[in-house]
Amino acid sequence: MITYPCRFLLVALLLSLPFTPLAISADETATQATPTWKYAPELLRPFWHGETVHGESVLFLKSSESEPAKSKLYFPFVKVLAVTNSAGTITYEEGRDYTWQPGSRELVLPAGSRIVSKTPADLRRPPKTQKYALTHRDGNGEIFFASGLEYHEMQTAVTYTHAADEWKGPKPEFAEKSLARTIGKLRAKQPVNIVLLGDSISTGCNASGWAKGAPFQPAWQDLLQEHLAAHYASTVTLENLAVGGTSTPWGVTMSDKVAAAKPDLVVLAFGMNDSSGRPAAEYEANISAIMKKVREARSETDFILVATMLGNRDWVALKPELFPQYRDSLAKLTGPGVALADLTTTWATLFQQKQDWDLTGNGVNHPNDFGHRIYAQTISALLIPPK
């Protein structure tokens, strides 16, 4: 399994220019331990299929010391199967560590629970006390920033069952027609070469494997590669050209390098850094230019265009209204050989019930392990038929 270093995270440098990419240099702090991750197909089954969610992440908050800590899952419970710390090294006990009610989405921590809980104040820092200024939209300090496992260690993983057909968000369809060349090669067990171009989300930032902490889950692109190879019993390679802190203009400059890698499939995953102010029309033109240049050299290349996850809505550096505009711009570019992976709407749907701190890996704009699995599940759903 190949993992990729993350050398940049994202922050706004909003100067006098109309647009400035969001770029932060990240310390590659890591917890040393023995890797334990093992591939399991059920973890890559789209969470919106079936009636079981594996390891949905939550962060328990309490409004005051006199109030119990609570957190909310996306689906109403039928049955809670397991509650563990994010590392998977501690299994918590119903009654002693948490309580729940059938039909509810809420888990509650009784007095004496061993589950980590925080207060809203724990997720903020005073102004100018962090390496990067992550100013909260309400002006009250900064969002707590994690360079490694900090949010991971505060979050809890819940496996549970729910009633069928309750997901209200997008359900990616098997792209048998639009990605016919790539899927045909996979079915024929011919080698398939994927090239990934994107920002720090696609370098693997804040996946536990990247941060070298239990359970050592790989980033989404490595999960995707392994899942495709296992499902089709085929050779799947993935060359990762993503670089943290980048946005679509940089992506255009990388077009020749993408083509030189001789891809069967190119995955373009930009938007988070563009969202400090790049107009949707410019974003669309840049993505279109990358595709055009690659196809001039590799006319048979397929593309998956990734509409990015949402960043923290409370971070002043982001313009949240741009995310759906970028998604719609990508949708206009789909057609023969081009499919859309809509993580934007998936995150927006999850946020109807959950909070950013439930899903974040760094506090502002990276996914945690659960989020990296959602990325892999969404993109693999375009390439693997549903069962």
C-alpha positions in Angstrom: 0.0 0.0 0.0 1.4 3.3 -1.0 0.8 6.4 1.2 1.6 9.9 0.2 3.0 12.6 2.4 1.0 15.8 3.0 3.3 18.8 3.1 0.6 21.5 2.9 -2.7 22.2 4.6 -4.9 25.1 3.7 -5.5 28.6 5.0 -6.5 31.9 3.5 -4.1 34.6 2.7 -6.8 37.1 1.7 -4.7 40.0 0.4 -5.7 42.8 -2.0 -5.9 40.4 -4.8 -9.4 39.2 -5.9 -8.4 35.6 -5.2 -5.6 33.9 -3.2 -5.4 30.1 -2.8 -5.6 28.8 0.7 -2.2 27.3 1.6 -0.7 26.2 4.9 2.5 24.4 5.4 1.9 21.4 7.7 4.1 19.9 10.3 4.2 16.1 9.6 3.9 15.1 13.2 3.2 11.4 13.6 2.5 8.9 16.3 4.8 5.9 16.0 3.0 2.5 16.3 2.6 -0.7 14.5 0.1 -0.5 11.5 -3.0 -2.6 12.0 -5.2 -1.7 9.1 -6.7 -4.6 7.1 -8.8 -4.2 3.9 -12.4 -5.2 4.4 -14.9 -4.9 1.5 -17.8 -3.9 3.8 -16.0 -0.8 4.8 -16.0 0.3 1.2 -19.6 -0.6 0.6 -21.4 2.8 0.1 -22.9 3.8 3.5 -26.2 4.7 1.8 -26.7 1.1 0.7 -28.1 -1.5 3.0 -29.1 -1.0 6.7 -25.7 -0.9 8.5 -23.3 2.0 8.9 -19.8 1.1 9.9 -17.8 3.4 12.1 -19.7 6.7 11.6 -17.7 9.4 13.4 -19.1 11.7 16.1 -17.6 14.1 18.5 -19.4 14.4 21.9 -20.1 17.9 23.1 -21.6 19.2 26.3 -22.9 22.7 26.7 -22.0 22.9 30.4 -20.5 20.7 33.2 -24.1 20.1 34.4 -25.3 18.8 31.1 -24.6 15.3 29.6 -22.5 15.2 26.5 -24.4 14.3 23.3 -23.9 13.6 19.7 -26.0 12.8 16.7 -25.8 10.1 14.0 -27.1 10.7 10.5 -29.7 7.9 10.5 -32.2 7.1 13.3 -31.1 4.0 15.2 -32.6 0.6 15.0 -29.8 -1.0 16.9 -26.3 0.1 18.0 -23.8 -2.6 17.2 -20.6 -1.2 18.5 -19.1 2.0 19.9 -15.3 2.4 19.9 -12.7 5.1 20.1 -11.5 6.2 16.6 -8.4 4.1 16.9 -10.5 1.0 17.5 -8.5 0.1 20.6 -11.3 0.6 23.1 -14.9 -0.8 22.9 -17.4 1.1 25.0 -20.3 -0.5 27.0 -23.9 0.4 26.6 -25.3 1.8 29.8 -21.9 2.4 31.4 -20.5 4.6 28.6 -23.5 5.6 26.4 -27.2 5.4 26.2 -29.6 5.5 23.2 -33.2 5.1 22.3 -34.6 3.3 19.2 -35.8 5.7 16.6 -33.5 8.5 17.9 -30.3 9.7 16.3 -28.8 10.8 19.6 -26.2 9.1 21.8 -25.9 10.4 25.3 -23.0 9.9 27.7 -24.0 9.2 31.3 -21.9 10.3 34.3 -18.6 8.4 34.5 -18.5 7.5 30.8 -15.1 6.7 29.4 -15.9 8.2 26.1 -14.1 11.4 25.3 -16.2 14.6 25.4 -15.5 18.2 24.9 -17.2 21.6 25.3 -17.6 24.1 22.4 -14.8 26.2 24.0 -12.4 23.3 23.5 -12.8 23.6 19.8 -11.7 27.2 19.7 -8.4 29.0 20.4 -7.8 32.7 21.3 -6.8 34.9 18.4 -3.2 34.6 17.2 -2.3 31.7 19.4 -2.0 29.1 16.6 0.4 28.9 13.8 -2.3 29.8 11.3 -5.1 32.3 11.7 -8.3 30.3 11.4 -10.7 33.1 12.4 -14.2 32.0 13.4 -17.0 33.6 11.4 -18.6 34.9 14.6 -15.3 36.7 15.4 -14.9 34.9 18.7 -11.4 33.4 18.4 -10.1 30.8 16.0 -11.2 27.3 15.1 -9.0 24.7 16.7 -6.6 23.4 14.1 -5.2 19.9 14.0 -2.0 19.0 12.1 -2.3 15.3 12.8 -4.5 13.1 15.0 -6.0 15.7 17.4 -9.6 15.5 16.1 -9.2 11.8 15.5 -8.5 11.4 19.2 -11.5 13.4 20.2 -13.9 11.5 18.0 -15.8 8.2 18.5 -16.8 5.6 15.9 -20.3 4.1 15.9 -21.6 1.1 14.0 -25.3 0.7 13.9 -28.3 -0.4 11.9 -31.2 1.8 10.6 -34.3 1.4 8.4 -33.7 0.9 4.7 -33.9 3.7 2.1 -33.4 6.7 4.5 -30.5 8.4 2.8 -31.8 11.6 1.2 -28.6 12.6 -0.5 -27.0 11.7 -3.9 -26.6 8.0 -4.8 -23.8 7.8 -7.4 -24.9 5.5 -10.2 -22.6 2.9 -11.8 -21.1 4.8 -14.8 -21.2 1.9 -17.2 -21.8 4.1 -20.2 -19.8 7.3 -19.4 -16.7 5.3 -18.1 -17.1 2.4 -20.5 -13.5 2.2 -21.5 -12.1 2.0 -17.9 -14.9 -0.4 -16.7 -14.4 -2.5 -19.8 -10.7 -2.9 -19.0 -11.4 -3.7 -15.4 -13.9 -6.4 -16.4 -11.4 -7.9 -18.8 -8.8 -7.9 -16.1 -6.5 -5.7 -18.1 -4.2 -3.4 -16.2 -5.7 0.0 -15.4 -3.7 3.1 -14.6 -5.3 5.9 -12.7 -3.8 9.3 -12.3 -5.0 11.6 -9.5 -4.5 15.4 -9.5 -5.8 17.5 -6.7 -5.0 19.3 -3.4 -4.1 18.2 0.1 -7.3 16.2 0.6 -6.0 13.9 -2.2 -2.5 13.6 -0.7 -4.2 11.8 2.2 -4.1 14.5 4.9 -5.6 13.6 8.3 -6.3 9.9 7.4 -5.0 8.0 10.4 -2.6 6.1 8.1 -1.2 9.3 6.9 -0.8 10.5 10.5 0.7 7.1 11.5 -1.9 6.4 14.2 -4.3 3.5 14.8 -6.2 2.2 13.0 -3.8 3.3 10.3 -6.6 3.6 7.7 -5.2 4.6 4.3 -6.3 7.7 2.5 -9.2 7.6 0.1 -7.2 7.1 -3.1 -5.4 4.1 -1.6 -8.7 2.6 -0.5 -10.1 3.1 -4.0 -7.1 1.5 -5.6 -7.2 -1.5 -3.3 -11.0 -1.9 -3.6 -11.0 -1.9 -7.4 -8.1 -4.4 -7.5 -9.8 -6.7 -5.1 -13.3 -6.5 -6.7 -12.1 -7.1 -10.3 -9.1 -9.3 -9.4 -7.2 -7.0 -11.7 -4.0 -4.9 -11.6 -4.8 -1.3 -10.7 -2.1 1.3 -10.4 -2.6 4.8 -9.1 -0.1 7.6 -9.6 -0.8 10.5 -7.2 0.3 13.9 -8.5 -1.7 15.8 -5.9 0.0 18.6 -4.0 -1.3 20.3 -0.9 -2.2 24.0 -1.1 -2.9 23.9 -4.9 -5.9 24.9 -6.9 -7.1 24.7 -10.5 -4.6 27.1 -12.2 -1.8 24.9 -10.9 -3.7 21.9 -12.2 -3.6 23.3 -15.7 0.2 23.5 -15.5 0.3 19.8 -14.6 -1.7 18.7 -17.7 1.4 17.5 -19.6 2.7 15.5 -16.6 -0.7 13.9 -16.2 -0.8 12.9 -19.9 2.8 11.6 -19.7 1.7 9.1 -17.0 -0.4 7.4 -19.7 -3.6 7.2 -17.7 -6.7 5.2 -18.5 -8.6 7.2 -15.9 -7.8 10.7 -14.5 -9.4 11.8 -11.3 -9.5 15.6 -10.9 -10.2 16.7 -7.3 -10.0 20.5 -6.8 -12.2 23.1 -5.2 -11.3 23.5 -1.6 -8.4 26.0 -2.2 -10.3 27.7 -5.1 -13.2 28.4 -2.7 -11.6 31.5 -1.1 -13.0 33.4 -4.0 -12.4 31.9 -7.5 -15.5 32.5 -9.7 -17.2 29.3 -10.8 -16.8 30.2 -14.5 -13.0 30.4 -14.0 -12.9 27.1 -12.0 -14.9 25.4 -14.8 -12.6 26.8 -17.5 -9.5 25.5 -15.7 -10.9 22.0 -15.2 -12.0 22.0 -18.9 -8.5 23.1 -19.9 -6.9 20.2 -18.0 -9.2 17.7 -19.7 -8.6 19.2 -23.1 -4.8 19.1 -22.8 -4.8 15.5 -21.5 -7.0 14.3 -24.3 -4.9 16.0 -26.9 -2.2 13.5 -26.0 -4.4 10.7 -24.7 -7.7 10.8 -26.6 -9.1 7.6 -24.9 -8.7 8.9 -21.3 -11.7 8.8 -19.0 -12.2 11.4 -16.3 -13.9 11.5 -12.9 -14.5 15.0 -11.7 -14.7 15.3 -7.9 -17.0 18.0 -6.4 -15.1 18.5 -3.2 -16.3 18.0 0.4 -17.4 21.1 2.2 -15.0 23.1 4.4 -15.9 24.3 7.9 -18.8 26.8 7.4 -17.5 28.8 10.4 -14.2 29.6 8.8 -14.1 33.2 7.4 -11.6 32.2 4.6 -14.1 30.1 2.8 -17.0 31.3 0.6 -19.5 28.4 1.2 -21.7 29.6 -1.7 -19.0 28.6 -4.2 -19.1 24.9 -3.4 -22.4 24.1 -5.1 -21.5 26.4 -8.0 -18.3 24.4 -8.6 -20.4 21.2 -8.4 -22.8 22.5 -11.0 -19.9 23.6 -13.2 -18.4 20.1 -13.1 -21.8 18.6 -13.9 -21.9 20.6 -17.1 -18.6 18.9 -18.2 -19.9 15.3 -17.8 -20.7 13.2 -20.8 -19.0 10.3 -22.7 -15.9 9.5 -20.8 -16.6 11.9 -18.0 -18.4 11.2 -14.7 -19.1 13.3 -11.6 -18.4 12.3 -8.0 -20.6 14.6 -6.0 -19.0 14.8 -2.5 -20.4 18.4 -2.1 -24.0 17.3 -1.9 -23.1 14.3 0.2 -21.5 16.6 2.8 -24.4 19.1 2.7 -26.8 16.2 3.3 -24.8 14.9 6.2 -24.7 18.4 7.7 -28.5 18.4 7.9 -28.0 16.2 11.0 -24.3 16.3 11.9 -21.7 19.0 12.6 -18.4 19.8 11.0 -16.5 18.5 14.1 -18.1 15.1 13.6 -16.5 14.7 10.2 -13.4 16.8 10.1 -9.8 15.6 10.3 -8.2 19.0 10.9 -10.9 21.4 12.0 -11.2 23.3 8.7 -11.0 21.4 5.4 -9.8 17.8 5.5 -11.9 14.6 6.1 -11.3 12.2 9.0 -11.2 8.4 8.4 -14.9 8.2 8.0 -14.8 11.0 5.4 -11.9 9.4 3.5 -14.0 6.2 3.3 -17.0 8.2 1.9 -14.7 9.6 -0.8 -13.6 6.1 -1.7 -17.1 4.7 -1.5 -18.5 7.5 -3.8 -15.8 7.2 -6.5 -15.8 3.4 -6.4 -19.6 3.4 -6.8 -19.0 4.9 -10.3 -16.7 2.0 -11.2 -18.3 -1.0 -9.4 -21.9 -2.1 -10.0 -24.1 -2.3 -7.0 -24.9 -5.7 -5.5 
